[in-house]
Amino acid sequence: MGKAFKRPRLLTEANGFCAGCGHGIVAKLMMETLQEMGLDKKTIGSDAVGCGCLIKALTAHDWIQAQHGRACAVAAGIKRSRPNAFVYSYQGDGDAGAIGIAETIYSAKRNEGFTTIFINNGVFGMTSGQTAPTSIEGQVT
């Protein structure tokens, strides 16, 4: 028999992402990790629009919603105002790799001190599977 599934304390709802999407798996692994590291009480996430923003409904820590592509800029502001918090941005390829690429790159260049979780599905999933900057040449979406 396989090991029984035990939901991490920080994962409060069932997965609402599309079948086959990496968001649900990443959400579970992230919440397990935050819990194991004892960061569950001091975590603040920043997300924007797109499929990635659905993670807020699944998790039991604080979030700040950013405008499209601006999750890294908002995360930088959170980290500067709350330096002892564990801060991360959670973004899909459309948010972090398209409209928000400047915020993503310059936050890293400034070494802002937060973590960025960049989910690369290779498509703009929320808008019916259009190609994204991360789509592979010739990929059918």
C-alpha positions as CSV (number, residue, x, y, z in Angstrom):
1,M,0.0,0.0,0.0
2,G,1.1,3.5,-0.7
3,K,1.6,6.2,1.9
4,A,-1.7,8.0,2.8
5,F,-2.0,11.6,1.7
6,K,-1.7,14.0,4.6
7,R,-2.6,17.6,3.7
8,P,-0.1,20.2,5.0
9,R,-1.7,22.5,7.7
10,L,-1.1,25.5,5.4
11,L,-3.0,24.0,2.5
12,T,-6.6,24.6,3.6
13,E,-8.6,23.7,0.5
14,A,-8.6,21.0,-2.2
15,N,-6.7,21.7,-5.4
16,G,-8.7,23.9,-7.7
17,F,-6.2,24.0,-10.6
18,C,-6.7,22.2,-13.9
19,A,-5.7,18.6,-14.2
20,G,-2.2,18.2,-15.4
21,C,-1.2,21.7,-14.3
22,G,1.9,22.1,-12.1
23,H,0.3,24.7,-9.8
24,G,-1.4,22.2,-7.6
25,I,1.7,20.1,-7.1
26,V,3.9,23.2,-6.4
27,A,1.3,24.6,-3.9
28,K,1.3,21.3,-1.9
29,L,5.1,21.1,-1.9
30,M,5.5,24.8,-0.9
31,M,3.1,24.6,2.0
32,E,4.8,21.4,3.2
33,T,8.1,23.1,3.1
34,L,7.0,26.3,4.8
35,Q,5.4,24.2,7.6
36,E,8.5,22.0,8.0
37,M,10.8,25.0,8.2
38,G,8.6,26.7,10.8
39,L,7.8,29.6,8.5
40,D,4.1,29.2,8.5
41,K,3.5,32.1,10.9
42,K,5.8,34.6,9.3
43,T,5.1,34.0,5.6
44,I,3.6,36.7,3.3
45,G,3.0,36.0,-0.4
46,S,2.5,38.3,-3.3
47,D,0.7,37.3,-6.5
48,A,-0.9,39.0,-9.4
49,V,-3.4,37.8,-12.0
50,G,-3.6,34.6,-14.0
51,C,-3.9,31.0,-12.9
52,G,-1.3,31.6,-10.1
53,C,-3.6,33.9,-8.2
54,L,-5.9,31.0,-7.4
55,I,-3.3,29.8,-4.9
56,K,-4.6,32.3,-2.3
57,A,-7.8,30.3,-2.0
58,L,-5.8,27.2,-1.0
59,T,-3.4,28.5,1.6
60,A,-3.5,29.7,5.1
61,H,-0.9,32.5,5.2
62,D,-1.1,36.2,4.4
63,W,-1.2,37.5,0.8
64,I,-1.1,40.8,-1.0
65,Q,-2.6,41.0,-4.5
66,A,-0.5,42.9,-7.0
67,Q,-1.4,44.3,-10.4
68,H,-0.6,42.1,-13.4
69,G,3.1,41.6,-13.7
70,R,3.9,43.5,-10.5
71,A,4.1,40.7,-7.9
72,C,7.9,41.1,-7.6
73,A,7.6,44.9,-7.0
74,V,5.0,44.3,-4.3
75,A,7.1,41.5,-2.7
76,A,10.1,43.9,-2.6
77,G,7.9,46.5,-0.8
78,I,6.7,43.8,1.7
79,K,10.2,42.6,2.4
80,R,11.5,46.2,3.0
81,S,8.6,46.9,5.4
82,R,8.7,43.5,7.1
83,P,12.3,42.4,7.0
84,N,11.8,39.5,9.4
85,A,9.0,38.0,7.3
86,F,9.5,35.2,4.8
87,V,8.3,36.9,1.6
88,Y,7.7,35.3,-1.8
89,S,6.1,36.1,-5.1
90,Y,4.1,33.4,-6.8
91,Q,3.8,33.9,-10.5
92,G,3.0,32.2,-13.7
93,D,5.0,32.6,-17.0
94,G,2.6,35.3,-18.3
95,D,2.9,37.4,-15.1
96,A,6.7,36.9,-14.4
97,G,8.0,36.3,-17.9
98,A,5.9,38.5,-20.0
99,I,4.3,41.7,-18.6
100,G,6.3,41.6,-15.4
101,I,9.7,40.6,-16.8
102,A,11.3,44.0,-15.9
103,E,10.1,43.7,-12.2
104,T,11.3,40.1,-12.1
105,I,14.8,40.9,-13.4
106,Y,15.3,44.1,-11.5
107,S,14.2,42.6,-8.2
108,A,16.8,39.9,-8.7
109,K,19.4,42.5,-9.8
110,R,18.8,44.5,-6.6
111,N,19.0,41.3,-4.5
112,E,15.7,42.2,-2.8
113,G,15.8,39.3,-0.4
114,F,12.6,37.5,-1.2
115,T,11.9,34.3,-3.1
116,T,10.2,34.2,-6.5
117,I,8.3,31.0,-7.5
118,F,8.0,31.2,-11.3
119,I,5.6,28.5,-12.7
120,N,6.4,27.8,-16.3
121,N,3.4,26.0,-18.0
122,G,4.6,27.2,-21.4
123,V,1.2,28.8,-22.2
124,F,-1.1,31.5,-21.0
125,G,-3.5,29.0,-19.3
126,M,-6.2,31.4,-18.0
127,T,-6.8,32.9,-21.5
128,S,-7.4,29.6,-23.3
129,G,-3.9,28.4,-23.9
130,Q,-2.3,31.1,-26.0
131,T,1.4,30.9,-26.6
132,A,3.6,32.6,-23.9
133,P,7.2,33.9,-24.0
134,T,8.0,30.5,-22.5
135,S,6.3,28.4,-25.2
136,I,8.7,26.2,-27.1
137,E,9.0,27.1,-30.8
138,G,6.4,25.0,-32.8
139,Q,4.5,24.1,-29.6
140,V,0.8,23.5,-30.1
141,T,-1.1,25.1,-27.3
